[in-house]
Every structure is written in C-alpha cells, then in structure tokens.
C-alpha cells in the first residue's frame, strides 16, 4: 500500500492518493447469496438488554407507579419487537427479490 500526499506551498488543498493491490482475487462464487441470513445469531443477544432498558426508561418517564411502569414497558417492548420483525420481513423480501 502506498500513500502519497501532494499540495501547494500555501496548503490550500491536499490530494490524497491511495493505491493498493489485491494478492488474492475475489471469486464471485464465494459471495453469500443471502447476506441478511449470514449474520451471527449472537447479535440478537444485544437486542434483549437494549429492549429492556429502552422499555423501562420509556415506561418510567410516563408513570411513577411500578405496576404501571411494568405494564407500559411490556407494551413498548411488544411494539418495538413487532416493528423490528416487520422491518426484517421487508428487508428479507427485498433480499429475496434482488
């Protein structure tokens, strides 16, 4: 990899030129036909604590009673999960059609 920086005396502009070479050519056959399904399921483990935190904070900003906070947090968690499932379905359908 080579990096070359050029400019004039006043340094009003700088041009950065990057050149590199690939030693191993990329085969088109090695590209995954469904990239959305190739994501590791362990990434879903980030969803659970994030969902709990967002739902609890959202519920706690609306109510002071613990029962109402938990009820509102449950409804918010369901809404967020449904929204994400719908978005996933749309993206999966687009991925299959392309």
C-alpha positions as CSV (number, residue, x, y, z in Angstrom):
1,X,0.0,0.0,0.0
2,X,1.3,3.4,-0.9
3,X,0.1,6.8,0.4
4,X,1.0,9.9,-1.4
5,X,0.1,13.4,-0.3
6,X,0.5,16.4,-2.6
7,X,-0.2,20.1,-2.1
8,X,1.0,23.6,-2.9
9,X,3.1,25.9,-0.8
10,X,0.0,27.5,0.8
11,X,-1.5,24.2,1.7
12,X,-4.9,25.4,0.4
13,X,-5.7,21.9,-0.9
14,X,-4.3,18.4,-0.4
15,X,-4.9,15.4,-2.7
16,X,-4.6,12.0,-1.1
17,X,-3.9,9.1,-3.5
18,X,-4.2,5.6,-2.2
19,X,-3.0,2.7,-4.3
20,X,-3.1,-0.9,-3.3
21,X,-3.1,-4.3,-4.9
22,X,-5.1,-7.5,-4.1
23,X,-2.9,-10.6,-3.9
24,X,-5.9,-13.0,-3.9
25,X,-8.6,-12.3,-6.4
26,X,-12.2,-12.3,-5.1
27,X,-14.4,-15.0,-6.6
28,X,-18.0,-14.1,-7.2
29,X,-18.9,-17.7,-6.2
30,X,-17.8,-17.1,-2.7
31,X,-20.3,-14.2,-2.1
32,X,-23.2,-15.2,0.1
33,X,-26.5,-15.0,-1.8
34,X,-28.5,-14.1,1.3
35,X,-26.3,-11.8,3.4
36,X,-29.1,-11.0,5.9
37,X,-29.2,-14.6,6.9
38,X,-25.5,-14.9,7.4
39,X,-25.4,-12.6,10.5
40,X,-24.5,-14.5,13.6
41,X,-27.4,-15.2,16.0
42,X,-25.3,-14.0,18.9
43,X,-26.0,-10.4,17.7
44,X,-29.6,-10.9,18.9
45,X,-28.2,-11.1,22.5
46,X,-27.6,-7.4,22.3
47,X,-31.3,-6.9,21.5
48,X,-32.6,-8.2,24.8
49,X,-30.8,-5.9,27.3
50,X,-31.3,-2.9,24.9
51,X,-35.1,-3.7,24.6
52,X,-35.4,-4.0,28.4
53,X,-33.5,-0.7,29.0
54,X,-35.4,1.3,26.4
55,X,-38.8,-0.1,27.5
56,X,-38.2,0.5,31.2
57,X,-36.9,4.0,30.7
58,X,-39.8,4.9,28.4
59,X,-42.3,3.5,30.9
60,X,-40.7,5.2,33.9
61,X,-40.8,8.6,32.2
62,X,-44.6,8.2,31.8
63,X,-45.6,6.7,35.2
64,X,-44.4,6.6,38.8
65,X,-46.3,3.5,39.9
66,X,-44.3,0.3,39.5
67,X,-47.2,-1.7,38.1
68,X,-47.9,1.0,35.5
69,X,-44.3,1.3,34.6
70,X,-44.0,-2.5,34.0
71,X,-47.3,-2.6,32.0
72,X,-46.1,0.3,29.8
73,X,-42.7,-1.3,29.5
74,X,-44.3,-4.5,28.3
75,X,-46.4,-2.7,25.7
76,X,-43.4,-0.8,24.5
77,X,-41.3,-3.9,24.2
78,X,-44.0,-5.6,22.2
79,X,-44.4,-2.6,19.9
80,X,-40.6,-2.3,19.3
81,X,-40.3,-6.1,18.7
82,X,-43.2,-6.0,16.2
83,X,-41.8,-3.0,14.4
84,X,-38.4,-4.8,14.1
85,X,-40.0,-8.0,12.9
86,X,-41.9,-6.1,10.2
87,X,-38.7,-4.3,9.1
88,X,-36.8,-7.6,9.0
89,X,-39.6,-9.1,6.9
90,X,-39.5,-6.3,4.4
91,X,-35.7,-6.4,4.1
92,X,-35.8,-10.2,3.8
93,X,-38.4,-9.9,1.0
94,X,-36.3,-7.3,-0.8
95,X,-33.2,-9.5,-0.4
96,X,-35.0,-12.5,-2.0
97,X,-36.3,-10.4,-4.9
98,X,-32.9,-8.9,-5.8
